[in-house]
């Protein structure tokens, strides 16, 4: 099966390019950014957009040693299928 190199459905996009990036951050983002901020001892703006929250999460992950989400996704081993 040929791979379409122009197919970016699985690509990791920059948050600034997200169609929904200007929407308010999600509940999951809000919870996680607050958890990381507490660990890092940093304040958090509750009015962040999805894109801003994503960037802040990446920054705080590096500060707290939790790593970078994009790196973790790229380095994650593929899941095996049940019964394999």
Order of alpha helices (4+ residues) and beta strands (2+ residues): alpha-alpha-alpha
